Amino acid sequence: MARTNITEEDFKAHFSLADGLVNASQPIRFNSKKFDFYIKIIPQHRELIFIDCEFSEPILFCKGIPFVAEVQENDNQENLFNQVETNVFSKEVLFKECDFLKLIQFDDLNFNGKFRMHDCVLKEVSFRNTTFNDLADFWSTSFNNNLIFHKTNFNETVVFSMATFSENVLFTYTLFGGKAIFSKTKFNKGLDFSQAIISGELKLFDLQINYTDFVAPYVGIDDKVYQDYIDTTGKIPLVNKVHTFQVLKKAFEDIGNHSDSILMHREEKRALRALTKERLRVKDKSVNKGDKTILWLNRWSNHYRSDFRNGLWFTVGVTVVFGFLTLLFTEEFQRHFCWCCEFDKEYFIKGVKFLFNFLNPARRITYLDIFDLKFYGIAYLFDFLGRIAVGYGFYQTVQAFRKFK
């Protein structure tokens, strides 16, 4: 249905109770309308329903003096205007298939009825200090700018199923008191759960996270910059990225989704590796180079338990490297190694046999006795290091295979 323009006077008329309260308990409904003027809505005791509407100017929900929906027999209409100012919307609020071209704001409000935004597109929205005491449902809604749920309280179920966040979304001091459902939710940039208060449950299914475009700057020890990022500008500090994936990993583990928890573990360690590098660069004493080495080994040995192919290639690589170094310090190798010699099939097969034997970390040390060792037996050192490296490669490969346990 084509959307038609509505005047500001007609819009206000929908909220008027001048006709003897005949419509005092009926929903305030708008279908297929275009609003090209600034809108201010105070608390209502009637349902608010907007379906297939377009808002080209800001829309502000704010506290005020509401009209009451029901009047007792002894009351008179004049008493309706003697109400106390409130920030409570007591009835359901519904937006369905609506487009918001500018800001819509719900700051410092309480919604005691169900709050639904279905299949909407929002350019900019603000939920600072907003409290939802009933269902909050953002099914299939698109948020096109950075969004900070700052001190937002979801006391009951909140639904972000099939929602799309085109930019960063931060749940800064957000309370999830009930179930928080993220099913097929798309995060095209970054997300931050590190500051969220999760006393309820995170229900996650098939999250679509753009890991490549999840950019998180290093803040360091500058607390003011850090606070400005998570409160105002919508940037996600690198340390928050690490903790966010820790939260997601734990949430997937709690619902028994081990494979996706491994993916969150991988992203957590990737972010931690970047954080460790930055802390070492600024000489932060809370980390050391050993941490960097451990993370580097985990990256290349099985991509943080997520890819067994890394483990296979790592094992083969360390076998060749340490096997060659072990052979290099033997008389046998010195006698038969040359650059321009003819191919010797017999010694090539012996070399392959040696490498396959090197793949066995439990091999006997006496196998080197026949090679006539040089340089004070340094080959034993590389044999020892090779056993450790190959054993580690096997272990990491097995760990990656267990991602679907």
C-alpha positions as CSV (number, residue, x, y, z in Angstrom):
1,M,0.0,0.0,0.0
2,A,1.3,3.4,-0.9
3,R,2.2,5.7,2.0
4,T,0.2,9.0,2.2
5,N,1.2,12.2,3.9
6,I,-0.3,13.1,7.3
7,T,-0.5,16.7,8.7
8,E,0.7,17.6,12.1
9,E,-2.8,18.6,13.1
10,D,-4.3,15.2,12.0
11,F,-1.5,13.5,13.9
12,K,-2.3,15.3,17.1
13,A,-6.0,14.7,16.6
14,H,-5.4,10.9,17.0
15,F,-4.2,11.6,20.6
16,S,-7.1,13.9,21.5
17,L,-9.8,12.8,24.0
18,A,-12.1,15.7,23.3
19,D,-14.9,13.5,22.0
20,G,-16.2,12.4,25.5
21,L,-13.6,9.7,25.9
22,V,-15.3,7.5,23.3
23,N,-11.9,6.3,22.0
24,A,-10.0,6.5,25.3
25,S,-9.3,2.7,25.4
26,Q,-8.8,2.2,21.7
27,P,-5.3,2.0,20.2
28,I,-3.7,5.0,18.5
29,R,-3.1,3.6,15.1
30,F,-1.3,4.8,11.9
31,N,-1.2,2.8,8.7
32,S,0.9,3.6,5.6
33,K,1.6,7.3,6.6
34,K,4.4,9.7,5.9
35,F,5.5,12.0,8.7
36,D,7.5,15.0,7.6
37,F,7.4,16.9,10.8
38,Y,9.1,16.7,14.2
39,I,7.1,14.3,16.5
40,K,7.0,14.3,20.3
41,I,5.1,11.6,22.1
42,I,4.4,11.6,25.8
43,P,3.4,8.5,27.9
44,Q,0.1,7.0,26.9
45,H,-2.4,4.6,28.5
46,R,-3.3,3.5,25.0
47,E,-1.6,1.2,22.6
48,L,0.6,2.9,20.0
49,I,0.6,1.2,16.6
50,F,2.6,2.4,13.6
51,I,2.5,0.1,10.5
52,D,4.2,0.8,7.2
53,C,5.1,4.4,8.1
54,E,7.9,6.7,7.2
55,F,9.5,9.3,9.5
56,S,11.6,12.0,7.7
57,E,12.1,14.1,10.9
58,P,13.2,13.1,14.4
59,I,10.7,11.4,16.7
60,L,11.0,11.8,20.4
61,F,9.4,9.7,23.1
62,C,9.7,11.6,26.4
63,K,8.1,11.9,29.8
64,G,5.0,14.0,30.3
65,I,1.5,14.1,31.7
66,P,-0.5,11.3,30.1
67,F,-4.2,11.0,29.5
68,V,-5.9,8.2,31.4
69,A,-7.6,5.5,29.4
70,E,-10.4,4.7,31.9
71,V,-12.4,7.1,34.0
72,Q,-14.3,6.1,37.1
73,E,-18.0,7.0,37.3
74,N,-17.5,9.9,39.8
75,D,-14.6,11.4,37.9
76,N,-14.9,14.2,35.5
77,Q,-13.0,15.1,32.3
78,E,-11.3,18.0,34.1
79,N,-9.4,15.6,36.3
80,L,-7.7,14.1,33.3
81,F,-5.5,17.2,33.2
82,N,-4.4,16.9,36.8
83,Q,-2.2,13.9,36.3
84,V,1.4,13.7,37.6
85,E,4.2,13.8,35.0
86,T,5.6,10.3,34.3
87,N,8.0,8.5,32.1
88,V,6.0,5.2,31.9
89,F,4.4,3.9,28.8
90,S,2.0,1.4,30.3
91,K,0.6,-0.1,27.0
92,E,2.1,-1.9,24.0
93,V,4.1,0.1,21.5
94,L,4.4,-1.4,18.0
95,F,6.4,-0.3,14.9
96,K,6.1,-2.6,11.9
97,E,7.7,-2.1,8.5
98,C,8.6,1.5,9.4
99,D,11.5,3.6,8.0
100,F,13.2,6.2,10.3
101,L,15.3,8.6,8.2
102,K,16.4,10.5,11.3
103,L,16.7,10.1,15.0
104,I,14.2,8.2,17.2
105,Q,14.8,8.5,20.9
106,F,13.6,6.6,23.9
107,D,15.9,7.9,26.6
108,D,15.0,7.7,30.3
109,L,11.7,5.9,29.7
110,N,10.0,2.8,31.1
111,F,8.0,0.5,28.9
112,N,5.6,-1.6,31.0
113,G,3.9,-3.1,28.0
114,K,5.3,-5.0,25.1
115,F,7.7,-3.1,22.9
116,R,8.0,-4.3,19.3
117,M,9.9,-3.1,16.3
118,H,9.4,-5.6,13.5
119,D,11.1,-5.3,10.1
120,C,12.0,-1.7,10.6
121,V,14.9,0.4,9.3
122,L,16.5,2.9,11.6
123,K,19.2,5.4,10.7
124,E,19.8,6.5,14.3
125,V,18.2,5.4,17.6
126,S,18.9,6.1,21.2
127,F,18.0,3.8,24.2
128,R,19.9,5.5,27.0
129,N,18.6,4.6,30.5
130,T,15.6,2.9,28.9
131,T,13.9,0.2,30.8
132,F,11.8,-2.6,29.3
133,N,9.7,-4.4,31.9
134,D,8.0,-6.7,29.4
135,L,8.9,-8.2,26.0
136,A,11.3,-6.1,23.8
137,D,11.2,-7.5,20.3
138,F,13.5,-6.1,17.5
139,W,12.8,-8.9,15.0
140,S,14.3,-8.4,11.5
141,T,15.1,-4.7,12.2
142,S,18.1,-3.0,10.7
143,F,20.2,-0.5,12.7
144,N,22.3,1.5,10.3
145,N,24.5,3.6,12.6
146,N,26.6,3.0,15.7
147,L,24.3,2.0,18.5
148,I,25.0,2.1,22.3
149,F,22.5,0.5,24.6
150,H,23.7,2.6,27.5
151,K,22.3,1.5,30.9
152,T,19.4,-0.1,29.1
153,N,17.5,-2.6,31.2
154,F,15.9,-5.6,29.6
155,N,14.1,-7.1,32.6
156,E,12.2,-9.7,30.6
157,T,12.8,-11.4,27.2
158,V,14.5,-9.4,24.5
159,V,14.6,-10.6,20.9
160,F,17.2,-9.6,18.3
161,S,16.4,-12.5,15.9
162,M,17.3,-11.7,12.3
163,A,18.2,-8.1,13.2
164,T,21.1,-6.4,11.3
165,F,23.6,-4.1,12.9
166,S,25.4,-2.3,10.1
167,E,27.9,-0.5,12.4
168,N,29.2,-1.1,16.0
169,V,26.7,-2.1,18.6
170,L,27.7,-1.8,22.3
171,F,25.8,-3.1,25.3
172,T,27.4,-0.7,27.8
173,Y,26.1,-1.5,31.3
174,T,23.1,-3.1,29.7
175,L,21.1,-5.5,32.0
176,F,19.8,-8.7,30.5
177,G,17.5,-9.9,33.2
178,G,15.6,-12.5,31.2
179,K,16.3,-14.4,28.0
180,A,18.2,-12.5,25.3
181,I,17.6,-14.2,22.0
182,F,20.1,-13.6,19.2
183,S,19.1,-15.9,16.3
184,K,20.6,-15.3,12.9
185,T,21.6,-11.9,14.0
186,K,24.0,-10.1,11.7
187,F,26.8,-8.0,13.0
188,N,28.5,-6.3,10.0
189,K,31.1,-4.5,12.1
190,G,31.7,-4.9,15.8
191,L,29.8,-5.9,19.0
192,D,30.6,-5.4,22.6
193,F,29.2,-7.5,25.4
194,S,32.1,-6.9,27.8
195,Q,30.3,-4.3,29.9
196,A,26.9,-6.1,29.9
197,I,25.3,-7.4,33.1
198,I,23.9,-10.8,32.2
199,S,21.9,-12.2,35.0
200,G,19.6,-14.0,32.6
201,E,20.5,-16.1,29.6
202,L,22.0,-15.5,26.3
203,K,20.3,-17.7,23.7
204,L,22.5,-17.7,20.6
205,F,21.9,-19.4,17.2
206,D,23.7,-19.0,13.9
207,L,25.3,-15.6,14.6
208,Q,26.7,-13.9,11.5
209,I,29.7,-11.9,12.6
210,N,32.0,-10.1,10.1
211,Y,35.3,-10.8,11.8
212,T,37.3,-9.0,9.1
213,D,35.6,-5.7,9.6
214,F,35.5,-5.9,13.4
215,V,38.1,-3.2,14.0
216,A,39.0,-2.5,17.6
217,P,41.6,0.2,18.5
218,Y,44.0,-0.1,21.3
219,V,43.3,2.4,24.1
220,G,46.0,1.6,26.6
221,I,45.8,3.1,30.1
222,D,43.9,6.3,29.0
223,D,40.7,5.8,31.0
224,K,39.0,8.9,29.7
225,V,39.4,7.8,26.1
226,Y,38.2,4.4,27.0
227,Q,35.1,5.7,28.7
228,D,34.4,8.0,25.8
229,Y,34.6,5.1,23.3
230,I,32.0,2.9,25.1
231,D,29.7,5.8,26.3
232,T,29.6,8.2,23.4
233,T,31.5,7.6,20.2
234,G,30.6,3.9,19.8
235,K,34.1,2.6,19.3
236,I,35.0,-0.8,20.8
237,P,38.4,-0.9,22.6
238,L,40.6,-3.9,21.8
239,V,40.4,-5.3,25.4
240,N,36.6,-5.2,25.1
241,K,36.8,-7.3,21.9
242,V,38.7,-9.9,23.8
243,H,36.2,-10.1,26.6
244,T,33.2,-10.0,24.2
245,F,34.3,-13.2,22.6
246,Q,34.9,-14.7,26.0
247,V,31.2,-14.0,26.8
248,L,30.0,-15.5,23.6
249,K,32.2,-18.5,24.0
250,K,30.8,-19.1,27.5
251,A,27.2,-18.6,26.2
252,F,27.7,-21.2,23.4
253,E,29.2,-23.6,25.9
254,D,26.2,-23.2,28.2
255,I,23.8,-24.3,25.4
256,G,26.1,-27.2,24.4
257,N,27.2,-25.7,21.1
258,H,30.9,-26.7,21.2
259,S,31.7,-26.0,17.6
260,D,30.6,-22.4,17.7
261,S,32.3,-22.0,21.1
262,I,35.6,-23.0,19.4
263,L,35.0,-20.2,16.8
264,M,34.5,-17.7,19.6
265,H,37.7,-19.1,21.3
266,R,39.6,-18.6,18.0
267,E,38.4,-14.9,17.7
268,E,39.2,-14.3,21.4
269,K,42.8,-15.5,21.0
270,R,43.2,-13.6,17.7
271,A,42.1,-10.4,19.5
272,L,44.3,-11.3,22.6
273,R,47.3,-11.8,20.3
274,A,46.8,-8.3,18.8
275,L,46.3,-6.9,22.3
276,T,49.5,-8.6,23.5
277,K,51.5,-7.1,20.6
278,E,50.2,-3.6,21.5
279,R,51.0,-4.0,25.2
280,L,54.5,-5.2,24.4
281,R,55.0,-2.3,22.0
282,V,54.2,0.2,24.8
283,K,56.2,-1.9,27.3
284,D,53.2,-2.9,29.5
285,K,54.6,-4.9,32.3
286,S,51.5,-7.0,32.6
287,V,52.6,-9.2,29.6
288,N,55.8,-10.7,28.4
289,K,57.3,-12.0,25.2
290,G,56.5,-15.5,26.3
291,D,52.8,-14.7,25.9
292,K,53.4,-13.6,22.4
293,T,55.2,-16.8,21.6
294,I,52.5,-19.0,23.0
295,L,49.8,-17.3,21.0
296,W,52.0,-17.4,17.9
297,L,52.4,-21.2,18.3
298,N,48.7,-21.7,18.9
299,R,47.9,-19.7,15.8
300,W,50.1,-21.7,13.4
301,S,49.7,-25.1,15.0
302,N,45.9,-25.4,14.8
303,H,44.5,-21.8,14.5
304,Y,43.4,-21.8,18.1
305,R,41.8,-25.3,18.0
306,S,39.7,-24.4,15.0
307,D,41.5,-26.0,12.0
308,F,43.3,-29.5,12.0
309,R,45.0,-28.7,8.7
310,N,47.2,-26.2,10.5
311,G,48.2,-29.0,12.8
312,L,49.1,-31.3,10.0
313,W,51.2,-28.8,8.1
314,F,52.8,-27.7,11.4
315,T,53.8,-31.2,12.2
316,V,55.2,-31.9,8.8
317,G,57.1,-28.6,8.8
318,V,58.8,-29.1,12.2
319,T,59.6,-32.7,11.1
320,V,61.4,-31.4,8.0
321,V,63.2,-28.6,9.9
322,F,64.4,-30.4,12.9
323,G,65.0,-33.6,11.0
324,F,67.3,-31.7,8.5
325,L,69.1,-29.9,11.4
326,T,69.7,-33.3,13.1
327,L,71.1,-34.8,9.9
328,L,73.1,-31.7,9.2
329,F,75.5,-32.4,12.1
330,T,76.3,-36.0,11.1
331,E,79.2,-37.3,9.1
332,E,76.8,-39.4,7.0
333,F,75.1,-36.2,5.7
334,Q,78.4,-34.5,5.0
335,R,79.7,-37.4,2.9
336,H,76.6,-37.6,0.6
337,F,75.4,-34.0,0.3
338,C,76.2,-32.1,-2.8
339,W,74.4,-29.6,-5.0
340,C,75.2,-30.8,-8.5
341,C,75.4,-34.6,-8.0
342,E,73.2,-37.1,-9.9
343,F,70.0,-38.1,-8.2
344,D,70.8,-41.1,-5.9
345,K,67.6,-43.0,-5.3
346,E,69.0,-45.2,-2.6
347,Y,70.0,-42.3,-0.4
348,F,66.8,-40.4,-1.2
349,I,64.8,-43.3,0.2
350,K,67.0,-43.4,3.3
351,G,66.3,-39.7,3.8
352,V,62.6,-40.3,3.5
353,K,62.8,-43.2,5.9
354,F,64.7,-41.0,8.4
355,L,62.0,-38.3,8.3
356,F,59.2,-40.9,8.8
357,N,61.2,-42.3,11.8
358,F,61.5,-38.7,13.0
359,L,57.7,-38.4,13.1
360,N,57.7,-40.9,16.0
361,P,58.5,-38.9,19.2
362,A,58.9,-42.2,21.1
363,R,61.8,-43.4,18.9
364,R,64.9,-44.7,20.6
365,I,67.9,-42.3,20.9
366,T,70.3,-45.0,19.7
367,Y,69.1,-44.6,16.1
368,L,71.7,-41.8,15.7
369,D,74.6,-44.0,16.6
370,I,75.1,-45.2,13.0
371,F,75.4,-41.7,11.6
372,D,78.8,-40.8,13.0
373,L,77.9,-37.6,14.8
374,K,80.0,-34.4,14.5
375,F,80.4,-31.1,16.5
376,Y,80.2,-32.7,19.9
377,G,76.9,-34.5,19.3
378,I,74.8,-31.4,18.8
379,A,72.5,-33.5,16.7
380,Y,71.1,-34.9,19.9
381,L,69.9,-31.4,20.9
382,F,68.0,-31.0,17.6
383,D,66.6,-34.5,18.0
384,F,65.3,-33.6,21.4
385,L,63.8,-30.3,20.2
386,G,62.3,-32.2,17.3
387,R,60.6,-34.7,19.6
388,I,59.0,-31.8,21.5
389,A,57.8,-30.0,18.4
390,V,56.4,-33.1,16.7
391,G,54.6,-34.2,19.8
392,Y,53.2,-30.7,20.2
393,G,52.0,-30.8,16.6
394,F,50.3,-34.1,17.1
395,Y,48.6,-32.8,20.2
396,Q,47.4,-29.6,18.5
397,T,46.1,-31.6,15.5
398,V,44.0,-33.9,17.8
399,Q,42.7,-30.8,19.7
400,A,41.5,-29.3,16.4
401,F,39.8,-32.6,15.5
402,R,37.8,-32.5,18.7
403,K,36.0,-29.3,17.8
404,F,32.9,-31.4,16.9
405,K,33.0,-33.6,20.0
